[in-house]
Amino acid sequence: MSRALSTRLCEVCEVRPAIARCRICGRWVCSKHVGKDGVCSVCRDLMCQVCGRKLAVDACVVCGRLVCREDSVELQPGIRVCRFCWARLDSIIEENPEFSYLRRYLQGRRAGLGTSQGQRR
């Protein structure tokens, strides 16, 4: 082990010696804060809760899942729904009046939505 690595502390806990770099963010982490897949605990907490492979960019306004761009539909900047809620959005709005405000964003989105915007099956 190199001298630089042996004296480097974990960037998460700042207590234990770092043993690896996160494959996503490059953060130096200790054995407690890195998974077998080489992903640090910080990145793991920020992963898309639909695919589990990419970092999330937002949370679904309906269910609260963290979502990446591929697994969500952006109704307007800052307003995203996951692909599961998108597929059921009409019934969700009918059953939950608190989401009725989402109707105003649906007109243009449904007409032009292709497979590259959250409609992966």
C-alpha positions as a Markdown table, in Angstrom:
| # | Residue | x | y | z |
|---|---|---|---|---|
| 1 | Met | 0.0 | 0.0 | 0.0 |
| 2 | Ser | 1.4 | 3.4 | -0.9 |
| 3 | Arg | 2.2 | 5.9 | 1.9 |
| 4 | Ala | -0.3 | 8.4 | 0.5 |
| 5 | Leu | -3.1 | 5.9 | 0.6 |
| 6 | Ser | -2.2 | 4.7 | 4.1 |
| 7 | Thr | -2.4 | 8.2 | 5.6 |
| 8 | Arg | -5.6 | 9.3 | 3.7 |
| 9 | Leu | -8.7 | 9.3 | 5.8 |
| 10 | Cys | -12.2 | 8.4 | 4.7 |
| 11 | Glu | -14.0 | 11.4 | 3.2 |
| 12 | Val | -17.3 | 10.3 | 4.7 |
| 13 | Cys | -16.4 | 9.6 | 8.4 |
| 14 | Glu | -13.0 | 11.4 | 8.5 |
| 15 | Val | -11.9 | 8.9 | 11.1 |
| 16 | Arg | -11.0 | 5.5 | 9.5 |
| 17 | Pro | -8.3 | 5.0 | 6.9 |
| 18 | Ala | -9.4 | 5.1 | 3.3 |
| 19 | Ile | -9.1 | 1.9 | 1.4 |
| 20 | Ala | -10.8 | 2.6 | -1.9 |
| 21 | Arg | -12.2 | 5.2 | -4.2 |
| 22 | Cys | -15.9 | 5.3 | -5.1 |
| 23 | Arg | -16.3 | 4.3 | -8.7 |
| 24 | Ile | -19.0 | 7.0 | -9.2 |
| 25 | Cys | -17.8 | 10.2 | -7.4 |
| 26 | Gly | -14.1 | 9.3 | -6.7 |
| 27 | Arg | -14.5 | 10.0 | -3.0 |
| 28 | Trp | -11.9 | 8.1 | -0.9 |
| 29 | Val | -13.7 | 5.9 | 1.6 |
| 30 | Cys | -13.1 | 3.3 | 4.4 |
| 31 | Ser | -14.3 | -0.3 | 4.4 |
| 32 | Lys | -17.4 | 0.8 | 6.3 |
| 33 | His | -18.5 | 3.3 | 3.6 |
| 34 | Val | -17.9 | 1.4 | 0.4 |
| 35 | Gly | -19.9 | -1.5 | -0.9 |
| 36 | Lys | -18.7 | -4.6 | -2.8 |
| 37 | Asp | -19.7 | -2.9 | -6.0 |
| 38 | Gly | -17.2 | 0.0 | -5.3 |
| 39 | Val | -19.9 | 2.6 | -4.7 |
| 40 | Cys | -19.6 | 4.8 | -1.5 |
| 41 | Ser | -22.5 | 5.1 | 1.0 |
| 42 | Val | -23.1 | 8.8 | -0.1 |
| 43 | Cys | -23.7 | 7.8 | -3.7 |
| 44 | Arg | -25.7 | 4.8 | -2.7 |
| 45 | Asp | -28.1 | 7.1 | -0.7 |
| 46 | Leu | -28.5 | 9.3 | -3.8 |
| 47 | Met | -29.1 | 6.4 | -6.3 |
| 48 | Cys | -32.3 | 6.3 | -8.4 |
| 49 | Gln | -34.8 | 4.2 | -6.5 |
| 50 | Val | -36.3 | 2.9 | -9.8 |
| 51 | Cys | -33.2 | 1.5 | -11.6 |
| 52 | Gly | -30.6 | 1.5 | -8.8 |
| 53 | Arg | -27.8 | 2.3 | -11.3 |
| 54 | Lys | -27.7 | 6.0 | -11.8 |
| 55 | Leu | -27.6 | 9.0 | -9.5 |
| 56 | Ala | -30.9 | 10.6 | -8.9 |
| 57 | Val | -31.7 | 14.1 | -10.3 |
| 58 | Asp | -34.9 | 14.7 | -8.4 |
| 59 | Ala | -37.7 | 13.0 | -6.4 |
| 60 | Cys | -41.1 | 12.0 | -7.8 |
| 61 | Val | -43.7 | 14.5 | -6.7 |
| 62 | Val | -46.3 | 11.7 | -6.2 |
| 63 | Cys | -44.5 | 8.9 | -4.4 |
| 64 | Gly | -41.3 | 10.5 | -3.3 |
| 65 | Arg | -38.9 | 8.0 | -5.0 |
| 66 | Leu | -35.5 | 9.4 | -6.0 |
| 67 | Val | -35.3 | 9.2 | -9.8 |
| 68 | Cys | -32.8 | 9.6 | -12.6 |
| 69 | Arg | -33.6 | 11.2 | -15.9 |
| 70 | Glu | -34.3 | 7.9 | -17.7 |
| 71 | Asp | -36.8 | 6.7 | -15.1 |
| 72 | Ser | -38.8 | 9.9 | -14.8 |
| 73 | Val | -40.8 | 12.4 | -16.8 |
| 74 | Glu | -40.2 | 16.1 | -16.3 |
| 75 | Leu | -43.5 | 17.8 | -16.4 |
| 76 | Gln | -41.8 | 21.2 | -16.0 |
| 77 | Pro | -38.5 | 22.2 | -14.4 |
| 78 | Gly | -38.5 | 21.0 | -10.8 |
| 79 | Ile | -41.5 | 18.7 | -11.2 |
| 80 | Arg | -40.8 | 15.1 | -12.1 |
| 81 | Val | -42.8 | 11.9 | -11.7 |
| 82 | Cys | -41.3 | 8.4 | -11.8 |
| 83 | Arg | -42.2 | 6.1 | -14.7 |
| 84 | Phe | -44.5 | 4.0 | -12.4 |
| 85 | Cys | -46.5 | 7.0 | -11.3 |
| 86 | Trp | -46.5 | 8.4 | -14.9 |
| 87 | Ala | -48.2 | 5.2 | -16.1 |
| 88 | Arg | -51.0 | 5.6 | -13.5 |
| 89 | Leu | -51.1 | 9.4 | -13.3 |
| 90 | Asp | -54.7 | 9.8 | -14.4 |
| 91 | Ser | -56.0 | 7.4 | -11.8 |
| 92 | Ile | -53.7 | 8.8 | -9.1 |
| 93 | Ile | -55.1 | 12.3 | -9.8 |
| 94 | Glu | -58.7 | 11.0 | -9.6 |
| 95 | Glu | -58.0 | 9.2 | -6.3 |
| 96 | Asn | -56.0 | 12.0 | -4.7 |
| 97 | Pro | -57.3 | 15.5 | -5.3 |
| 98 | Glu | -54.1 | 17.0 | -3.9 |
| 99 | Phe | -52.4 | 16.0 | -7.1 |
| 100 | Ser | -55.0 | 17.7 | -9.4 |
| 101 | Tyr | -52.5 | 20.6 | -10.0 |
| 102 | Leu | -50.5 | 18.1 | -12.2 |
| 103 | Arg | -53.3 | 18.1 | -14.8 |
| 104 | Arg | -52.1 | 21.4 | -16.2 |
| 105 | Tyr | -48.7 | 19.9 | -17.1 |
| 106 | Leu | -50.1 | 16.8 | -18.9 |
| 107 | Gln | -51.5 | 18.2 | -22.1 |
| 108 | Gly | -48.2 | 19.0 | -23.9 |
| 109 | Arg | -46.3 | 16.2 | -22.3 |
| 110 | Arg | -48.5 | 13.3 | -23.4 |
| 111 | Ala | -48.7 | 14.4 | -27.0 |
| 112 | Gly | -44.9 | 14.6 | -27.5 |
| 113 | Leu | -43.6 | 11.9 | -25.1 |
| 114 | Gly | -41.4 | 9.3 | -26.7 |
| 115 | Thr | -39.6 | 6.3 | -25.4 |
| 116 | Ser | -36.5 | 8.3 | -24.4 |
| 117 | Gln | -38.3 | 10.3 | -21.8 |
| 118 | Gly | -39.1 | 7.9 | -19.0 |
| 119 | Gln | -41.1 | 5.4 | -21.0 |
| 120 | Arg | -38.6 | 2.5 | -20.8 |
| 121 | Arg | -40.4 | -0.8 | -20.5 |
